[in-house]
Amino acid sequence: MINSSVQQQVMQKYFPKAPLKLFGKNTDLALALAHNKMDAMLVDVPTAALAIKANPSLVQTNLKYNDDSAGAAIALPKNSDKELMKAVNSVIDQYKPQYSQWVLDNVKYLK
């Protein structure tokens, strides 16, 4: 699990007795799984696709969960221009519904 992630909360809620290994980055998590340092990882579908692309020995299961979190965020400097923030939020709103599919469609181009 990524420390302080939504997935950590899901695991602690639904699998309270499961031992968790916490990592700072998804790449470290995937490498630990690929090298048999743990049994499984819980990540979103686009992250799983990227991990499998980088580590072909990994496979994705059919286990799915609903994420009720507030979602992801983009950070801007504290006193950013309000018009810039409005523009960023507009782009997020426009493309958010297609994000997961876009990642899955384009993961094949990663080397």
N, C-alpha and C positions, 0 to 999 in steps of 0.2 A: 504494500500500500504506500501511497504517497502520504507523508505525514500531514495531518490536518485536512485531508481531502474528503470529498463527499463519499468516495468509496470506503474510506476508513470508517465513517459514520455508518454506512450501510452494513459493513461487516460486523461492527460492534453491536448493531441492533439485531441483525438476523442470525449471526453466528457468534454469540458472545463468548463461547468457550474456545473458539479457534485462535491459535497463537498467531499474532500479527508480526510481520517484519516491516518496519517503516523505512522508507527511502526518501530522498530529497528530489529525485528525478525519475521520470518514466523510463528513461534509457537504463538506469541502474536496476530498476525493477525488472525489466525484460531480460537483462543479462543474468540476473540472479536466477530467474526462472529457467532460462536457457541452459544454465550451468548446474541445474538441479539443487540449488541452494534453498528452494521453496517449492511448494506443490502447485500453486496457482496464483494468478493475480486478477484483480477485479478492476477493470478500466472501461472507459467508454468505447464504443465501437470504432470510431476513427483512430483512437490511440491503439487499440488492438490490431487494427489493420497495419498501422505503421510498425508496430513491434514485430508482427509476423513477417512483414517485408524485410526487416533488418535481421530477423532470426528465423529462418525457414523451418527450424525444428519445432517451433511453437505452433499450436493450433487454437482456433477459437471454438468455444463451446456454444451451445444454444441457450445457456442460462442468460436471462435478461432481467433487469430490474428497472423500475420507474424512478427517475431522478426528479424529486420535488424541489431541488435546490433552486436558488436564484439564478444559477447559470454561471457563465464565465464573465470576466471583466477585462476591460482595457484601461490601463493606467495612463494618465496624463499628468504633466506637472501641476502642482497645487493651484496656481493662479492662471490656468490656461484660459484663453479667450473663450467666451461663452458661445460664440458662433462656431468655433472649431469643435467644441464639445457637442453642439447641436448637429453638426455635419457628421461627426463620428457616430453618434447615436442613430442618425438617419440611415447610414450605410449598414450598421449592425441590424437595425430593424428590417431593412430591405433584404439582406442576404441570410439572416439567421435561419429561416426555414430550409434553405438549401445547403447549409454548411456541412452537415454530416455526409450527405450524399456526394457533395463536391469532393470532400476528402477521400471518400471511398473510391470514387471514380478516378482520382488522380494519383493515388498511392502507387500505382504501377509505374509511374514516371520517376520515382525516387531511386537513387542508386545506392 
